[in-house]
Amino acid sequence: MKKPKKVTAPKRVVAKQSEPTITVGDKDYNVSDLSDDAKELLMIHEAASRALTKAKREAAINEIALANLANLIDKELSNN
């Protein structure tokens, strides 16, 4: 008489996530391998990049507002 085969639950497959990298020039670096100073510089760079984007948006808003104000002034002066 044969023994019944042992049944086990299927193994969970966990996908290995790739490690975050940064590319500088043509070279890739694992973020976890960077020094604390390099990581701090990367954070400062990211913050400066966000600030620059915000400043550009604000400048565009101000240019639009200035153009609209100039049109309103022109319209007001032509009514007098």
Secondary structure, DSSP 8 states (H G I E B T S, - for coil): --------------------EEEETTEEEEGGGS-HHHHHHHHHHHHHHHHHHHHHHHHHHHHHHHHHHHHHHHHHHHH-
